[in-house]
Amino acid sequence: MTCVHSRYKPRTGRGKTLVAYKKLRYFPITSRLQRLFMSPRTAKHMTWHQSHDAIDKVMVHPSDGEAWKHFNSVHPHFSAESRNVHLGLCTDRFNPFGSFTAPYSCWPIILTVYNLSSGMCMRLEFMFLYMVILGPSSPGRNIDVVFDR
């Protein structure tokens, strides 16, 4: 599926400088995930989500939750391989100019590796800046367009 919306705002006049509707800065994550498996220190922890002992009715990690179990039942081929990477998406808005009266926002998109234990997956070295959405307004509900493939 391809978006038919123009990437640039229509401009008239002498300069006709192209101005994008939205700006997105993308930081590839594949090599960073591969590095988790290359390091003997972290490779053994990348299958923790499947090997830990869950306590009934106690959610210690997202893998103990109903959503994770539902995902595993819907996608059995993915869940059969313990080395497949489960990622969580985190985002929040901030104003780089320090005042929320200025009409500009910055949305960092951070991916968290949920294969690791609770204590590890929330450490900064296992949270990856994936992309930054810049613009005069927030992406709002249209943020899913970025991830829809």
C-alpha positions as CSV (number, residue, x, y, z in Angstrom):
1,M,0.0,0.0,0.0
2,T,1.4,3.4,-1.0
3,C,0.3,6.8,0.3
4,V,-0.9,9.0,-2.5
5,H,-0.5,12.2,-0.4
6,S,2.1,14.7,-1.6
7,R,5.3,14.8,0.5
8,Y,5.7,18.5,0.1
9,K,3.4,21.5,0.6
10,P,2.5,23.2,-2.6
11,R,4.5,26.4,-3.0
12,T,4.2,29.3,-5.4
13,G,6.5,32.2,-6.0
14,R,10.0,32.7,-7.1
15,G,12.0,30.5,-4.8
16,K,9.6,27.5,-4.9
17,T,11.6,25.9,-2.0
18,L,10.2,22.5,-1.2
19,V,8.8,22.3,2.4
20,A,7.8,18.9,3.8
21,Y,4.5,18.4,5.6
22,K,6.2,16.4,8.3
23,K,9.8,15.5,9.0
24,L,10.9,12.1,10.3
25,R,14.4,11.2,11.3
26,Y,14.9,7.4,11.2
27,F,17.8,5.5,12.9
28,P,18.1,1.9,11.7
29,I,17.9,-0.6,14.5
30,T,18.9,-3.9,12.8
31,S,22.6,-3.6,13.6
32,R,21.9,-2.6,17.2
33,L,19.7,-5.7,17.7
34,Q,22.3,-7.9,16.1
35,R,24.8,-6.6,18.5
36,L,22.7,-7.9,21.4
37,F,23.2,-11.4,20.1
38,M,26.9,-10.9,19.2
39,S,27.8,-10.1,22.8
40,P,28.1,-13.3,25.0
41,R,27.1,-11.1,28.0
42,T,23.7,-10.2,26.5
43,A,23.0,-13.1,24.2
44,K,22.2,-15.5,27.0
45,H,19.6,-13.0,28.4
46,M,17.8,-12.5,25.0
47,T,15.8,-15.7,25.6
48,W,14.8,-14.8,29.2
49,H,11.2,-14.0,28.3
50,Q,10.6,-17.6,27.4
51,S,12.6,-19.4,30.1
52,H,11.6,-17.5,33.2
53,D,9.2,-19.0,35.7
54,A,5.9,-17.1,35.8
55,I,3.9,-16.8,39.0
56,D,0.2,-17.3,38.6
57,K,-1.8,-14.1,38.5
58,V,1.3,-12.0,39.1
59,M,2.6,-9.9,36.3
60,V,6.3,-9.2,36.7
61,H,7.1,-8.8,33.0
62,P,5.0,-8.1,29.9
63,S,5.5,-11.7,28.9
64,D,3.3,-12.7,31.9
65,G,0.4,-10.6,30.5
66,E,-2.7,-11.7,28.5
67,A,-1.7,-9.6,25.5
68,W,1.6,-11.4,25.1
69,K,-0.1,-14.8,25.5
70,H,-2.7,-13.8,22.9
71,F,0.1,-12.7,20.5
72,N,1.8,-16.1,20.9
73,S,-1.4,-17.9,20.1
74,V,-2.1,-15.8,17.0
75,H,1.5,-16.0,15.8
76,P,2.8,-19.5,16.8
77,H,5.6,-19.5,14.2
78,F,7.1,-16.3,15.7
79,S,6.7,-17.4,19.3
80,A,8.2,-20.9,18.7
81,E,11.7,-19.3,18.2
82,S,12.8,-17.8,21.5
83,R,15.4,-15.6,19.8
84,N,12.8,-13.6,17.9
85,V,12.8,-10.1,19.3
86,H,9.8,-8.6,21.1
87,L,9.8,-4.8,21.0
88,G,7.8,-2.2,22.9
89,L,7.2,1.2,21.5
90,C,7.5,4.2,23.8
91,T,6.9,7.9,22.8
92,D,6.3,11.2,24.4
93,R,6.2,14.8,23.2
94,F,8.5,17.6,24.2
95,N,9.0,21.1,23.0
96,P,12.7,21.8,22.2
97,F,12.2,25.5,22.8
98,G,11.1,25.1,26.4
99,S,7.8,26.7,26.0
100,F,4.6,24.9,25.1
101,T,3.1,28.1,23.7
102,A,5.4,27.8,20.7
103,P,3.7,25.7,18.0
104,Y,6.5,23.1,17.5
105,S,6.9,19.6,18.9
106,C,9.4,16.8,18.9
107,W,8.3,13.2,19.3
108,P,11.1,10.7,20.0
109,I,10.1,7.1,19.3
110,I,12.0,4.6,21.6
111,L,12.0,0.9,21.2
112,T,12.4,-1.3,24.3
113,V,13.6,-4.9,24.0
114,Y,11.2,-7.1,26.0
115,N,13.2,-10.3,25.5
116,L,15.2,-9.3,28.5
117,S,14.3,-9.5,32.2
118,S,12.4,-6.6,33.8
119,G,15.5,-5.2,35.4
120,M,17.4,-5.2,32.1
121,C,14.8,-4.1,29.5
122,M,14.3,-0.8,31.3
123,R,18.0,0.1,31.3
124,L,19.1,2.8,28.9
125,E,21.5,0.6,27.0
126,F,18.6,-1.6,25.9
127,M,16.3,1.2,24.9
128,F,16.9,2.4,21.3
129,L,16.0,5.7,19.8
130,Y,14.3,4.5,16.6
131,M,13.0,7.7,15.1
132,V,12.2,11.4,15.8
133,I,9.1,13.1,14.4
134,L,9.5,16.8,14.2
135,G,7.0,19.4,13.2
136,P,4.7,22.3,14.1
137,S,2.1,19.9,15.4
138,S,1.9,16.4,17.0
139,P,1.3,13.3,14.8
140,G,-1.7,12.5,17.0
141,R,-3.6,9.4,15.9
142,N,-1.7,9.4,12.6
143,I,1.4,8.1,14.3
144,D,0.4,4.5,13.3
145,V,0.8,5.5,9.6
146,V,4.6,5.5,10.2
147,F,4.5,1.8,11.3
148,D,1.9,0.5,9.0
149,R,3.4,-1.7,6.3
